[in-house]
Amino acid sequence: MDDSHEQLRYPIGRYEAPERYDPELQNEWISAIEALPGWLDLCIENLDEHQLQSAYRPGGWTVNQVIHHIADSHMNAYMRLKLALTEDSPVIKPYDERAWAELSDVETVPVNVSITLLHALHRRWGQMLRNMHPEDWERTYYHPEYEELVPLWQMTDLYAWHGRHHMEQIRQFRQRMSW
């Protein structure tokens, strides 16, 4: 993969998990999760149907698919958080994000429905994260696809990155297209 393709696909770089938990980063992670729906509002503001159906990079998803993907992914993340807070290292259910992006709801449901869902979801998610006890951040779930226990602090860092990652794909695409 050449550098320009890598930059289009990963505009803020690939995710790199921290080696250890740093509680001082919690507020940064939570703030990014809480802010994402507003960032996405700005990213898709005034886009028409043609623009929403345009791929942000060659061979990539459309803006529409990216927004619906974020909603799907973050609903799963929120459920994983709640499972990990209420069970001892539960096994989570992986899903095929590419297959989900091809389902009919992604094509037929307006993108603003997923944006509205993200506003509600991220409000609840932020509240859950802000009210966790210090020991809760070390709770884990088991990811069978990666065969590892994932602590909640790492999951939170990952999804803070994930939101910024996709938001930047759309923002930079709009900039390149002068929309």
C-alpha positions, 0 to 999 in steps of 0.5 A: 500500500503506497503512502497516499493510499495509507494516508487516505485510509488512515488520516490520523494513523493506524490505531496503536494501543497504549502499553499501559493504562494512564488515568490522566487520559480518561477525560480526553477519551471520554471527551472525544466520544462525547464530541463525535456526534457534533463533529459528524454533524459538521462533516455532513452538513449540506451534503447532497445525496450524490455526495453522501453516496461518494466513496471517500477514497478509491475502493473505500466506503461511501460517506453514507456507509461510514456514518452507518458503520460508526453507528453500528460499531459504537452500538456494539462498543456500548454493549461491550462496555455494559457487558464488561461492567456487569459480568466477569470477562464476558465473551463478546460477539464479533461481527463482519463490519463489511457485510453490515455495511452492505445491508439494505438499511445502510442504503435505505435509511437516511444518514441523519437517522444514524447521526441522531442515534449517535447523539443519543448513544454517545450521551449515554456512553459518556455518562457511563464512562464518567461515572465508572469507578477507578477499578472498573477501567481494568475490567475486561471482555474477551474478544474471540477473534483476537483471542485476548482480554480487552480492558475497558480503558483500552476499549475506550481509547480505541473508540475515541480513536475510531470516531476521530479516524472516520470523522477525519476521513469524511472531513478530509474528503470534503476538503479534497473535493472542495465541498 
